[in-house]
């Protein structure tokens, strides 16, 4: 009898969660709505230097990357579209 209770409990826990009960990921971080991460792979020395620069300038890495991307856009005659007041 104990074995059937275990099997029954395992089957219940394996049931998928209804979609209505799942909270969307965007609700936890509303500031990230309509945004997407941009990633790249660089050497550890690049990461270290970026972190040092951020500390020296009292800015976040996010802010420095925003500035750098806006500069890149302007270089290629595209509008600087990343707001720097965030």
Helices and strands as residue ranges (DSSP letters): H 2-13, G 19-21, G 25-27, G 30-32, H 44-57, H 61-75
